[in-house]
Structure formats: C-alpha cells, structure tokens
Amino acid sequence: MQSGYDITAAACLADVVRHYKQNQPRAVMAACTANPFALRAVLGQAVRDETVAVIESTAGQVNSAGGYSGLTPAGFVRQVLHLANVVGLPRYRLLMGADHLGPYPWRSEKAEHAMPKAAQLAAASVAAGYQKIHLDTSSPCIDDPRESDGSLPLELICRRSAALCRVAEQTALENKMVPPWYVIGSDVPLPGGRDRETDLAPVSDSAHLRDTVAACRKAYKSVGLEDAWQRVAAVVVNTGADFSPLAVHPYDAERMQPLVAYIRQEEQLVFEAHSTDFQTPDALSRMVADHCGILKVGPALTYAMREALFGLAAVEEDLLGERKGVALSRLPETMERLMLADPRYWQDYYQGPAAEQKQLRREALSDRIRYYWSRPEAQAALQRLMGNLRRYEPPPTLLRKHLSEAAPKHGDIPRDPERIVLERIAAVAAIYNRVCNPSSG
C-alpha cells in the first residue's frame, strides 16, 4: 500500500495539514509505547505499508531521570533506531515524538522546581532527535493558582507552553538541528483511560478551543516565537473516544461537529486525537474524515501483546505442564506477583472486590500491566516461555485452541512464538495505517 509520503518524516506533519486543507484527509498513527515488542511490530508494519512510523514517549515513560521505562530520551531514540534497523525501516521514515511534555511527572513539586525539570526534558528530547513535541502544561504544580474548577488559568498554561517551546527552539539552534514541529492543547483525555464504565467521555467545547488557540498564539508571539508557531501542526481535543477498564467509549462524531467547523477555518491546524485505542475501524475512519490528523494509540498495542503472550503461556502449560525436567515460565503468575508487590501503577485505577481487581490486573483495557514488562523477573519469564516453545514446538491444533485470533484466514498459524506476538500487535497497527490513508487502496 502506497502512503504517498515521498518526503522526510519531519515533513509528514506539514503534508498531513496540507492535505486536510485541500479536502484530502490523510492522517498518521502515533504509537506511544516504549515496549520493545510493540515498537518492533509497529516499525515492521510501517515497512510493509510503506508509511512513516511515528513513535512517541510520554514525559512519565521516558525522561531525564529514566521514567518508568528506565530510559532517557537519548536511550529511547537509540532503542528505536536499533529496532528500525532490525526490521529495515529507513531513518528518514521514522518520526520521534514527545507526548505530554510538561510538568506532569513533577506536579507534586513547586513550580520553581517542576518547570525547570520539564525544560530539561524538552532540551534533552530535541537534542536526542525528537521532531514532534506535544507541549502539555495543563498540570498544576503544588503551589499553582487554580481556577474554581481546579484547573490552571489559561494564560499561565499558554505562557508555560511558550517557555518550553523556546527551550526546544534554542536547543535545536545550538545543536544545528532542524527545529521540531509542535502540538498544543490542554484539553486531553484522562491519562490511562477513564475510571468508570458509565461516565460519558467528554468532547471539548468549541469556544474553549478557540480561546486556547488564540491565547497560545498570543503567548508564542509575545516571546518572539512567530517562526515556531508556523510549525504548530495540531491541537489536542477530547473527541468522546476513550476507554475505561472494561468498556470502550466510542468516538462521538455528532458532538464533534462544532469543533470540526472551527478547525476547518484554521489555516494550519488539525486535531490530535488521544486515547483512540480499541475504536472500531469505522470510528477511526470517521475521525480521520473529521480532521483528526494524528491518531494516538498505546495501550491497545500492549494489550494485544499481553493477549498473545498469555495465550502462548496457556499453550506452554498444556504442552509441557506434565513433562519432567521442564521448568515452565509461569508468565501470568509472574506478572501477578509483580503487580501485587508494587501496586502503584494500578491501585488507583482498578476498584471493586479482590476477585474483580485480579481480573482487571490481567485483562483490563487500560492495560496497567504494561508498566511491569521491563522488570527483570518478567523478562526472565518471557525468555523462558520463548525458549520452551522453540525447543518443544507445539502442534497447530494447540496454537489454534489458545490463539484463535492469530490464525490467518488462509494457511497455517505461525509456529515461532515471537512471530505470533509481533503479528498480533502489527494487526492493530495495520488497521490504523489503512484508515489513515483512505485513498491508498
């Protein structure tokens, strides 16, 4: 499938905007993940679909202190470049991005401490080669003034956004690098998905969006960032598309139309839609038609990975559970132990009785288990699982029993366990690549 991107990755955002303003919708998927399996699958799918791969990390996931992934921006870029080389994706078709770059990881500190850390992260990201920066300065620090609803004043949000943009621009200049493109917007879905199934996911107010863009434009120009403003390609809004632990909140096209009418009047902006995970292909296609030029996805990738890995663990149990001398990986049990020993990444998201929490730890759409895959115990169990299933190759019937979603319409199910996992994740990326390029056949 031809994507039409005969240009560098950094320029693909300008190309997206240009096509929308010519009434030719064309979007990009932005994969927000640091998981090596997910990264390799997404990069490999970009090779097959001949698209630009947009790979992003959040400020909590990757930062100057290592984040929960243990990676700095430079370390993350090295990891992604290595995997791109493994799958054969050229560097010019890889766009690295920073998501929610701002004070969020340090929101419990005073602004005088949190904002310099955010600025340091902005500089480190640009120096490492990030070319797309989402500046999200909406998180209040512990000593910040608040509006009546608890939010930061819009003027302060935009002033801080301009300050971080200025750092990014200066870093690019000092390192003789092409300056990055930017995404603005403080009206974002809840990180990690919604808490309850019955809540109606919000859609941004068009008047608030207009005020945000105007205030941000004014803040940037007030500090001499007119040139940088020309590289603001998108604004984040709530679209109604979201997910909670056990339910998907579908894209709300009807409520989005006032926003769509506004964005069509802007010469250089499209929407960046967050939390699009688990939306149907039809819903994603409608989002692309409605000026959602950047579709963010993250937990859906690692959720697919977890499904495949736990299916393989069930295959391993059936195949080798009674074979003497074979140590099983016990992967699901290992992940459960890790989550119980360190509950900080899931306990505020999963409510209810103990049995329900156990199910959520394993199967929730919000996929908080993704925070634990990099732990040494998890990696050891993964290696044992792969080793066992390569040494004792399972029959196709057993693979089909536990991995029916991995079975192709025609031909045999893959026999290599790693290939099964990669193909399961890549199937998610393939849906996005198809809907992002509606005229590509």
N, C-alpha and C positions, 0 to 999 in steps of 0.2 A: 504493500500500500504506500503510495507516494504522499508525503505530507506537504510538499510544496515549500519546505524550508531550505532553500538553497543559499542560506546565509549563516553567519555565526550564531551561536546560541544566545549571546547577549543581545543581538538584534532581533531575536524572535519575538520579544515583547512588543517592540515597535511594529513588527509585522502583524501581530495579533490586533493591536489597536487600529492599524491602518485598514485591515480587512473589515473590522466591525464598522468603521466609519464609512466604508464603501458598501455596506449592507451585505457583506460576505462573511458570516460568522465563522471564526476559526479560533479555537481555544488551545490551551496547553494544560496538561495534568502536572501538578506539582506534588511529588511524593515526599512527604515529611516523615522520614524514618532514618534511624541510624543502624538498623538491624542488617547485618551482612547478607543474610538470605534474601530479605526483601529488596535490598539495594541491587544485588546481583540479578534478581528476577526482573526488576523494573528496567535496569540497564540493558539486559538481554532482550526484553520486549521492544525497547526503543531501537535496537539494531534490526530486529525483524520487521518493525513497522516503519523504519526509516524516519523516525521522529527525533526531535530534540528531547533529551531527558532532563527534566527539571528536578533536582534533588535538593531538599531543604532540611534544615535542622532548627529546632526551637531554641530559645535562649536558655531554657532549663535543661534541655537534652545535651547541648554542646555549648560550652562557654569557656572563659579563660581559666576557670578553676576545674574544668573537666566535665561538669554537668553530670547527669545521672548515667550517661553513656561512658564516662571516663575519658571523653575526647575533647580536645581544644579545637577551634576552627581549623587550624593547620593540620591537626591529626585527622580530622574528619575528611578534609579535602584529600589527603594522602590515601586514606582508605577508599574513598570513592574512585579516585583516579586509578588505583590498583585494580579494583573490580571492573572498571570500564575497560581497562587494558585486557583483562582476562576474557571478557565477552566480545571484545573487538569494537567497542564504541569509540569513534574518534573524539578527541578532546574538544574540537570545535562544536560538537553536538551535545555537549554537557554544560548545563547551566546550574551553578551552585547558588543556593538562596538561604537567607536567614529569615526565620519566621518569628514573629512576636519579639523582635529585638527591642528591648527596653528594660525598665526596672523590675519587671515581674519576679524574677528569681530572688531579688533582694528587697521585696516590698515590705518586709518586716523591719527594715532599717530606715534610718532617717534619709531624707532626700539627698543631703550633702554627702552621704556615703554611697547610696544606691545609684545615683545618676552617674558619678564617675566610673562605677563598675560597668554600667550599661555603655558608656562611651568607650571604655577599654574594649568591650566586646565588639562594638561597631568597628573600631580600628582594626582589631585582630581579624575580624571576618573579611573586611575588604583586603587587608594585606595577604590573607590566605587565598584569595581568589574568588570570593563570593561576588556575584554580579547582580544579584537581586536581593533587595533588603526591604523587609516589611518592618516599618517603624511603628511600634505599638507602645505608646507612652501613656496609655489609659490607666495603668495600675497605680493606685495611690500608695505612696510611701507612708510610713507610720506617723509622720508629723505633718502630712499634707493637709491643706484646707479642703473641705468637702462641700459639695452641693447638698441640698436637702435629701436627695436620694442616695447619698453616699459616694457619688462619683466625683471625679476631679473637674474643676472648671475647664470648659472647652479651650479657653485661651491658654491655660497652663499646659494642657495636653499638646497643643499645636506648637507652643514655644519650645517644649522639650523635644518634640519631633524634629523641629528645625535645628536644634542644638546637636542632636545625634547625626542628622544629615550633614551638618557642617563638618563634624569629625570624619565621617565617611569620605566626604569630598576631599578633605585635606589629606587624608591617608592615601587616597588614590593619586593625588598630585605628587606627594612626597615619594611615592614608590613608582612613579611614572607608569601608572596603570590606567586602563580605560575606566572612567568613573562608572559606578553601578547605576542600575535602574531601581526605582523605589515603588513601594506600595504603602499607602497610608490608610488610616481608618481605625477608629477606636470601638466601633460597634460590632464586636465579634462574638461568635457563639461561645458558650462556656467551655473552657479547656477540658478535654477528655470526655465531652458529651454531657448530656443533661442528667440530673439526679433521678427524676421520676418519669414514669411512662406516660402519665396523663397530662403533664404540662404541655400547653400549646407553645411550640417553639416560636419565638418572636420573628417578625420581619421589621427591618429598620424603617423609621419614619423618614419620608422623603424630605420634609422640611429640615429635619436634623442633619440629614446627609448634605443638603445644600449648605447649611451653616458650617458643617465640618470642613467641606472642601474650601469654602470661602475663607474661613479662619486660618486654615492651614496654608493656603496660597498667600495670604497676607503675612503670616509669620515667616514663611520662607523668604519672601521678597524683602521683608524688613531687615534681614541679616545678609542680604546680597546673594541669595541662592536662586536667582532667576533661572540660571542655566540648569541647575539641579531640578527645578520644578518642571522643566520640559521633559525630564526623564521620570516623572511620576506617572506610571502607566495604569495604575489600578487603585481602587479604594475598596476596602473590606466592608461588607454589609451582612447583616443577618437576612437569610433568604427563606427561613422556615425549614430548610433542610438541616437535619440534626439527628442525633441518635442518643438514646439512653441505654442503660444496661441490657434491657430486654426488648426494646422497641425501636423502630426506625420512624423518625418524623419526616414525612415526605416534603419535597420541595413545594412551596405554596406559590404557584405561578400567578394566581389571581391577585393575591395581596402584594406581589412584587411589581405589578404594572405601574404604579406611580413612580417607583424607583427607576424602572426601565425608561419611562418617559423622560425622566430627568437626565439619565446618563446619556441618552441619545443626543442631548443638547450640548454635552461636553465634547470638545474637540479631541481630547487626548486620553480620556479615561474609560476603562471598562471596570467590571466588578471582579474582585477576587472572592470566590465563594469557599468558605471553610466548612469543615465537617460534612463533606459530601459523601462520606463513607456509607456504603450499603444502600444508596439510592438506586432505583431501577435504571436500566439504560434509557428508557423513555423519559424519565425525570431528568437525567443528566443531559439528554439531548435538548430538552426544553430549556434547561439552564443555559446551555450554550447559545441557543437562539435568543435568550433574554439578556445578552450582553455579559454573561459570566465567562469572561475570557480566561480566567485561571481557576481551575478546579483543584482544590486541595484534598488529598487523601492520605491517610496514615494508618489508623487502627485497622481498617479493612484489609490492609496488606498483611499485617502481622497476625490478624485473626485467621486469615486463610492459611498462613504458615502453621499456626497452632493446630488448626483442624487437621492438616496433613501430618504433622509430627505426632499428634496423639493417635491418629489412625494407624500410623506406622508402629507406634508403641503397642497398639492392640494386636497388630499382625505379629509383632515380635512375641507377645505373650502367648498367642495361640500356637505359634510355630515352635517356640523354644522353651516354653514355660516348664515343661517336664523333662527337658533334655539335660542330662547330668553333665556337670563341668562347664556349663554356660552361665555366666553372670548377666542377668537382664539389666537393661538401662533403668527401668522403673522411672521413666521420664515424668509421667503425670504426678507420681508420688513425690518426686524430687522437687518439682515446681511448687507443689502444695506446701511442702516443708519450708521452702524459701520464702513464700508469701506469708506464711504464719509467723516465721521468725522475724520478719521485717515488714510489718503491715502498713507502713507509712504511705505506700503508693496506692493502696486500695481501700483502707478502712473508712475514709470519708466519702467513698463513692458507693459502697455496697452495704445496704441496710437489710434488716429482717432477721429471722431466726438463723441459727448456726447452719442448718442444712441448706437454706437458701443462699447464704453467704458463700458456702463451699461451692455451690453450683455456679455462682457468679464469678468467683475467682477463676474458675476453669473456663466458662463459656460466655461470659458477658460480652456484648458487642463493644463495650468501651475498652475491653481487652487490656485491663491493667496488668495482666501477666507479662506484657511486653517489656515492662521495666526490669524483669528478672532474667531474661535470656542471656545477658552478658556475664552473669555470675559464674565463677569457676565451677561450682557444682553442676549448674545447668549445662555448661559447655562440656563437662566430662560425661554427663548422661547422654548428651547429643552424640558425642563421638562414639560412645559405646553402642548406641542404637544403630548408627550408620554402619559401624563395623560388624555388628551381629548380622544385619540384614544383607550385607555384602558377602559375608562368609557363608551364611546359610540362606541362599536365595529362596524367597517364598514363592509358591505357585501363584499363577494369575488368579485362580479362584479365591484364594485367601486375600489377595490385594483388593479384589473387587468387593469382597464381603465388608471390608472396613474402609475402603477408599473409593466408593462408587463415583464420587464427583471427579476422580482422577481418570476415570475410564473414558477414552475417546469414543466418538460416535462410530468410528471405523478403526479396525486394527487393535493391537494388544495394548494393555496398560503398560506404562514404563516399568522396567524391572529395577532400575537403580533408584534407591531411596532418595538420594539428593535431587535427582531429576524430578521425581514425583513432587517434592516440596516446591522446587523452583517453578514448575509448570502450574501448580495450584495458585501460587502468588501471581505469576505472569498473566493468568487468565483474568484477574482483576484489572491489571494494568491495560490489557488488551481492550477491555470494554471502554476505558477512558480514552485510549488512543483513537478508537473508532468514532466515538461521539464528538471528540474534539476536532475531527477533520471530516465534517459531514459530506463534503464533496469529493472525498478521496476514494470512493468505490468500496 
